[in-house]
Amino acid sequence: MEGFLDLIKGVWDQGLLGVSLSQIIVSLAILIVSLILRGVISNVFIKWLEKITSDTESELDDLLLDSLRKPISFIPLTIGLYIITIYLPLTGLLDLIATNIVKAFVVFTIFSVISNSIQPLFKILTGNTWLTSAMSIWLEKSLRILVWIIGFAVILDIFGIEIGPLIAGLGLFSVAIALGAQDLFKNLIAGMLIIGENRFQPGDRIEVLDQFHGIVETIGFRSTTIRLFNTSPMIIPNKDLSDVSVINHKQLKYRRIKWTINLIYSTDVESIINICSNIEKIINDESKGFALNPGQESFAKAIEFGASSIDLEVLCYTEAEDYTKYSDIKQRLLIEILKIVKENNSDFAFPSRSIYIESNSAQ
């Protein structure tokens, strides 16, 4: 029996790679405790910081605090890993690997803090005259990618992997990728031009004649997502959008209403004058939602004799509001015109043709 107990004790002490099972269990306990304390300590620390930031008027510190919640929670775990490396009797290569893992975790935490701090900074800057929302999103993504590239390079350096030879070794591979990714670079450059020229921003309603009409959702590195009015998304490569004429309805100064009204030929001159005059009073009344365009006067005029009607042209403008309000204004104007025409003893003409049959008096 004693031999069996000695065997168990020997296995227990031998453990794994020179680390006894008791030390492994203690290390696992330290790791579990650090994972538990990760939530507790980070919440206490965050609440303490919230007390400090609540006394300030700046919005930046509140945004930074929200973005740093996750990186801060890595700190107890990093400390736990560090304690484990000190506690375990590691030597040689194992000690080096364990130490490098802790260093890599510290680097990861630091670069997580830096990466997560970028978004709130750009939120504050967005809205400046030179920095649009789309430009802010692009710069934010680019900086975050750059931060993580640097962080990855630092971690590789910690493990003794030299970056220079690695990049040189990828030279031919990079050339092959570049040749196969020409469309990607074209789309990337096109996206930069779209944002730089401020053609449109997320939320704008844009139209390419005879192709699509919808709301811009995102402008990505490769493509732009348009939400069509049937609610389906349309994903378009940036280079296709940069090569066509795009109408940006969000940048409208005014919305135009241009109608042709067909009156019956029996309408007398006085009625035509009254109809035009009454319509002009309405379309020049800003309280009814119409706008006075300095570049073009609003009017209602008789313009020509049609095949079966006297044609009036109505031209007016509304403020560049959303499409629903614009439609409401058009509806009210249409109803007012109906009333005006009826009140002046006229009516609307429709295409018609008179046929005269010539009687033959010859016997």
Contacts in CASP RR format, 6 or more apart in sequence:
PFRMAT RR
TARGET T0000
AUTHOR 0000-0000-0000
METHOD contacts of the structure
MODEL  1
MEGFLDLIKGVWDQGLLGVSLSQIIVSLAILIVSLILRGVISNVFIKWLE
KITSDTESELDDLLLDSLRKPISFIPLTIGLYIITIYLPLTGLLDLIATN
IVKAFVVFTIFSVISNSIQPLFKILTGNTWLTSAMSIWLEKSLRILVWII
GFAVILDIFGIEIGPLIAGLGLFSVAIALGAQDLFKNLIAGMLIIGENRF
QPGDRIEVLDQFHGIVETIGFRSTTIRLFNTSPMIIPNKDLSDVSVINHK
QLKYRRIKWTINLIYSTDVESIINICSNIEKIINDESKGFALNPGQESFA
KAIEFGASSIDLEVLCYTEAEDYTKYSDIKQRLLIEILKIVKENNSDFAF
PSRSIYIESNSAQ
11 21 0 8 1.000
12 20 0 8 1.000
12 21 0 8 1.000
12 22 0 8 1.000
13 20 0 8 1.000
13 21 0 8 1.000
14 20 0 8 1.000
15 21 0 8 1.000
15 24 0 8 1.000
16 24 0 8 1.000
17 94 0 8 1.000
18 89 0 8 1.000
19 88 0 8 1.000
19 89 0 8 1.000
19 90 0 8 1.000
23 87 0 8 1.000
23 88 0 8 1.000
23 89 0 8 1.000
26 87 0 8 1.000
27 84 0 8 1.000
27 87 0 8 1.000
27 88 0 8 1.000
30 80 0 8 1.000
30 83 0 8 1.000
30 84 0 8 1.000
30 87 0 8 1.000
31 80 0 8 1.000
31 81 0 8 1.000
31 84 0 8 1.000
33 80 0 8 1.000
34 76 0 8 1.000
34 77 0 8 1.000
34 79 0 8 1.000
34 80 0 8 1.000
34 81 0 8 1.000
34 83 0 8 1.000
35 77 0 8 1.000
37 76 0 8 1.000
38 73 0 8 1.000
38 74 0 8 1.000
38 76 0 8 1.000
38 77 0 8 1.000
39 73 0 8 1.000
39 76 0 8 1.000
41 75 0 8 1.000
41 76 0 8 1.000
42 69 0 8 1.000
42 72 0 8 1.000
42 73 0 8 1.000
42 75 0 8 1.000
42 76 0 8 1.000
45 72 0 8 1.000
46 65 0 8 1.000
46 69 0 8 1.000
46 72 0 8 1.000
49 65 0 8 1.000
50 65 0 8 1.000
53 61 0 8 1.000
53 62 0 8 1.000
53 65 0 8 1.000
59 124 0 8 1.000
60 120 0 8 1.000
60 121 0 8 1.000
60 124 0 8 1.000
63 119 0 8 1.000
63 120 0 8 1.000
63 123 0 8 1.000
63 124 0 8 1.000
64 117 0 8 1.000
64 120 0 8 1.000
66 120 0 8 1.000
67 116 0 8 1.000
67 117 0 8 1.000
67 119 0 8 1.000
67 120 0 8 1.000
68 113 0 8 1.000
68 116 0 8 1.000
68 117 0 8 1.000
70 112 0 8 1.000
70 116 0 8 1.000
71 109 0 8 1.000
71 112 0 8 1.000
71 113 0 8 1.000
71 116 0 8 1.000
72 113 0 8 1.000
74 105 0 8 1.000
74 108 0 8 1.000
74 109 0 8 1.000
74 112 0 8 1.000
75 109 0 8 1.000
77 105 0 8 1.000
78 102 0 8 1.000
78 105 0 8 1.000
78 106 0 8 1.000
78 109 0 8 1.000
81 101 0 8 1.000
81 102 0 8 1.000
81 105 0 8 1.000
82 102 0 8 1.000
84 98 0 8 1.000
85 95 0 8 1.000
85 98 0 8 1.000
85 99 0 8 1.000
85 101 0 8 1.000
85 102 0 8 1.000
88 98 0 8 1.000
90 98 0 8 1.000
100 158 0 8 1.000
100 159 0 8 1.000
103 158 0 8 1.000
104 155 0 8 1.000
104 158 0 8 1.000
104 159 0 8 1.000
107 151 0 8 1.000
107 154 0 8 1.000
107 155 0 8 1.000
107 158 0 8 1.000
108 151 0 8 1.000
108 155 0 8 1.000
111 147 0 8 1.000
111 148 0 8 1.000
111 150 0 8 1.000
111 151 0 8 1.000
111 154 0 8 1.000
114 147 0 8 1.000
115 144 0 8 1.000
115 147 0 8 1.000
115 148 0 8 1.000
118 140 0 8 1.000
118 143 0 8 1.000
118 144 0 8 1.000
118 147 0 8 1.000
119 140 0 8 1.000
122 131 0 8 1.000
122 136 0 8 1.000
122 137 0 8 1.000
122 139 0 8 1.000
122 140 0 8 1.000
123 136 0 8 1.000
125 131 0 8 1.000
125 136 0 8 1.000
126 132 0 8 1.000
126 133 0 8 1.000
126 136 0 8 1.000
127 133 0 8 1.000
127 136 0 8 1.000
131 139 0 8 1.000
132 195 0 8 1.000
132 198 0 8 1.000
132 201 0 8 1.000
133 201 0 8 1.000
133 202 0 8 1.000
134 194 0 8 1.000
134 195 0 8 1.000
134 200 0 8 1.000
134 201 0 8 1.000
134 202 0 8 1.000
134 219 0 8 1.000
135 195 0 8 1.000
135 196 0 8 1.000
137 202 0 8 1.000
137 218 0 8 1.000
137 219 0 8 1.000
137 220 0 8 1.000
138 192 0 8 1.000
138 195 0 8 1.000
138 219 0 8 1.000
138 220 0 8 1.000
138 221 0 8 1.000
141 221 0 8 1.000
153 163 0 8 1.000
156 163 0 8 1.000
156 166 0 8 1.000
157 163 0 8 1.000
178 185 0 8 1.000
183 237 0 8 1.000
183 239 0 8 1.000
184 222 0 8 1.000
186 238 0 8 1.000
186 239 0 8 1.000
187 221 0 8 1.000
187 222 0 8 1.000
187 223 0 8 1.000
187 237 0 8 1.000
187 238 0 8 1.000
187 239 0 8 1.000
188 221 0 8 1.000
188 222 0 8 1.000
188 238 0 8 1.000
189 239 0 8 1.000
190 237 0 8 1.000
190 238 0 8 1.000
190 239 0 8 1.000
190 241 0 8 1.000
190 242 0 8 1.000
190 243 0 8 1.000
191 219 0 8 1.000
191 220 0 8 1.000
191 221 0 8 1.000
191 224 0 8 1.000
191 238 0 8 1.000
191 241 0 8 1.000
191 242 0 8 1.000
193 242 0 8 1.000
194 200 0 8 1.000
194 219 0 8 1.000
194 224 0 8 1.000
194 238 0 8 1.000
194 241 0 8 1.000
194 242 0 8 1.000
195 219 0 8 1.000
199 241 0 8 1.000
199 246 0 8 1.000
199 248 0 8 1.000
200 206 0 8 1.000
200 216 0 8 1.000
200 219 0 8 1.000
200 246 0 8 1.000
200 248 0 8 1.000
200 250 0 8 1.000
201 216 0 8 1.000
201 219 0 8 1.000
201 250 0 8 1.000
202 216 0 8 1.000
202 217 0 8 1.000
202 218 0 8 1.000
202 219 0 8 1.000
203 215 0 8 1.000
203 216 0 8 1.000
203 217 0 8 1.000
203 250 0 8 1.000
204 215 0 8 1.000
204 216 0 8 1.000
204 248 0 8 1.000
204 249 0 8 1.000
204 250 0 8 1.000
204 251 0 8 1.000
205 213 0 8 1.000
205 214 0 8 1.000
205 215 0 8 1.000
205 216 0 8 1.000
205 248 0 8 1.000
205 249 0 8 1.000
205 250 0 8 1.000
205 323 0 8 1.000
206 213 0 8 1.000
206 214 0 8 1.000
206 215 0 8 1.000
206 216 0 8 1.000
206 226 0 8 1.000
206 246 0 8 1.000
206 247 0 8 1.000
206 248 0 8 1.000
206 249 0 8 1.000
206 250 0 8 1.000
207 213 0 8 1.000
207 214 0 8 1.000
207 246 0 8 1.000
207 247 0 8 1.000
207 249 0 8 1.000
208 241 0 8 1.000
208 244 0 8 1.000
208 245 0 8 1.000
208 246 0 8 1.000
208 247 0 8 1.000
209 245 0 8 1.000
209 247 0 8 1.000
211 244 0 8 1.000
212 226 0 8 1.000
212 228 0 8 1.000
212 234 0 8 1.000
212 236 0 8 1.000
213 228 0 8 1.000
213 229 0 8 1.000
214 226 0 8 1.000
214 227 0 8 1.000
214 228 0 8 1.000
214 229 0 8 1.000
214 234 0 8 1.000
215 226 0 8 1.000
215 227 0 8 1.000
216 224 0 8 1.000
216 225 0 8 1.000
216 226 0 8 1.000
216 227 0 8 1.000
217 225 0 8 1.000
217 226 0 8 1.000
217 227 0 8 1.000
217 233 0 8 1.000
218 224 0 8 1.000
218 225 0 8 1.000
219 238 0 8 1.000
220 238 0 8 1.000
222 237 0 8 1.000
222 238 0 8 1.000
223 235 0 8 1.000
223 236 0 8 1.000
223 237 0 8 1.000
223 238 0 8 1.000
224 235 0 8 1.000
224 236 0 8 1.000
224 238 0 8 1.000
224 241 0 8 1.000
225 233 0 8 1.000
225 234 0 8 1.000
225 235 0 8 1.000
225 236 0 8 1.000
226 233 0 8 1.000
226 234 0 8 1.000
226 235 0 8 1.000
226 236 0 8 1.000
227 233 0 8 1.000
227 234 0 8 1.000
228 234 0 8 1.000
252 320 0 8 1.000
253 293 0 8 1.000
253 320 0 8 1.000
254 291 0 8 1.000
254 293 0 8 1.000
254 317 0 8 1.000
254 318 0 8 1.000
254 319 0 8 1.000
254 320 0 8 1.000
255 317 0 8 1.000
255 318 0 8 1.000
255 319 0 8 1.000
255 320 0 8 1.000
255 321 0 8 1.000
255 326 0 8 1.000
256 315 0 8 1.000
256 316 0 8 1.000
256 317 0 8 1.000
257 283 0 8 1.000
257 314 0 8 1.000
257 315 0 8 1.000
257 316 0 8 1.000
257 317 0 8 1.000
257 318 0 8 1.000
257 329 0 8 1.000
257 330 0 8 1.000
257 333 0 8 1.000
258 313 0 8 1.000
258 314 0 8 1.000
258 315 0 8 1.000
259 313 0 8 1.000
259 314 0 8 1.000
260 303 0 8 1.000
260 311 0 8 1.000
260 312 0 8 1.000
260 313 0 8 1.000
260 314 0 8 1.000
261 311 0 8 1.000
261 312 0 8 1.000
261 313 0 8 1.000
261 314 0 8 1.000
261 337 0 8 1.000
261 341 0 8 1.000
261 348 0 8 1.000
262 306 0 8 1.000
262 308 0 8 1.000
262 309 0 8 1.000
262 310 0 8 1.000
262 311 0 8 1.000
262 312 0 8 1.000
262 348 0 8 1.000
262 349 0 8 1.000
262 350 0 8 1.000
263 272 0 8 1.000
263 275 0 8 1.000
263 309 0 8 1.000
263 310 0 8 1.000
263 311 0 8 1.000
263 312 0 8 1.000
263 341 0 8 1.000
263 346 0 8 1.000
263 347 0 8 1.000
263 348 0 8 1.000
263 349 0 8 1.000
264 309 0 8 1.000
264 310 0 8 1.000
264 346 0 8 1.000
264 347 0 8 1.000
264 348 0 8 1.000
264 349 0 8 1.000
265 308 0 8 1.000
265 309 0 8 1.000
265 310 0 8 1.000
265 349 0 8 1.000
266 346 0 8 1.000
267 275 0 8 1.000
267 310 0 8 1.000
267 344 0 8 1.000
267 345 0 8 1.000
267 346 0 8 1.000
267 347 0 8 1.000
271 344 0 8 1.000
271 345 0 8 1.000
271 346 0 8 1.000
272 302 0 8 1.000
272 310 0 8 1.000
272 312 0 8 1.000
272 346 0 8 1.000
274 340 0 8 1.000
274 344 0 8 1.000
275 300 0 8 1.000
275 312 0 8 1.000
275 340 0 8 1.000
275 341 0 8 1.000
275 344 0 8 1.000
275 346 0 8 1.000
276 300 0 8 1.000
276 301 0 8 1.000
276 302 0 8 1.000
276 312 0 8 1.000
277 300 0 8 1.000
278 340 0 8 1.000
278 344 0 8 1.000
279 300 0 8 1.000
279 312 0 8 1.000
279 314 0 8 1.000
279 336 0 8 1.000
279 337 0 8 1.000
279 340 0 8 1.000
280 298 0 8 1.000
280 299 0 8 1.000
280 300 0 8 1.000
282 288 0 8 1.000
282 290 0 8 1.000
282 333 0 8 1.000
282 336 0 8 1.000
283 290 0 8 1.000
283 298 0 8 1.000
283 299 0 8 1.000
283 300 0 8 1.000
283 314 0 8 1.000
283 316 0 8 1.000
283 333 0 8 1.000
284 290 0 8 1.000
284 292 0 8 1.000
284 298 0 8 1.000
284 316 0 8 1.000
286 292 0 8 1.000
288 329 0 8 1.000
288 332 0 8 1.000
289 318 0 8 1.000
289 319 0 8 1.000
289 329 0 8 1.000
290 298 0 8 1.000
290 316 0 8 1.000
290 317 0 8 1.000
290 318 0 8 1.000
290 329 0 8 1.000
291 317 0 8 1.000
291 318 0 8 1.000
291 319 0 8 1.000
292 298 0 8 1.000
292 317 0 8 1.000
293 317 0 8 1.000
296 315 0 8 1.000
296 317 0 8 1.000
298 315 0 8 1.000
298 316 0 8 1.000
298 317 0 8 1.000
299 313 0 8 1.000
299 314 0 8 1.000
299 315 0 8 1.000
299 316 0 8 1.000
300 312 0 8 1.000
300 313 0 8 1.000
300 314 0 8 1.000
300 315 0 8 1.000
301 312 0 8 1.000
301 313 0 8 1.000
302 310 0 8 1.000
302 311 0 8 1.000
302 312 0 8 1.000
303 311 0 8 1.000
303 312 0 8 1.000
303 313 0 8 1.000
304 311 0 8 1.000
305 311 0 8 1.000
307 351 0 8 1.000
308 349 0 8 1.000
308 350 0 8 1.000
308 351 0 8 1.000
308 352 0 8 1.000
308 353 0 8 1.000
309 349 0 8 1.000
310 349 0 8 1.000
314 333 0 8 1.000
314 337 0 8 1.000
316 333 0 8 1.000
318 325 0 8 1.000
318 326 0 8 1.000
318 329 0 8 1.000
341 347 0 8 1.000
341 348 0 8 1.000
END
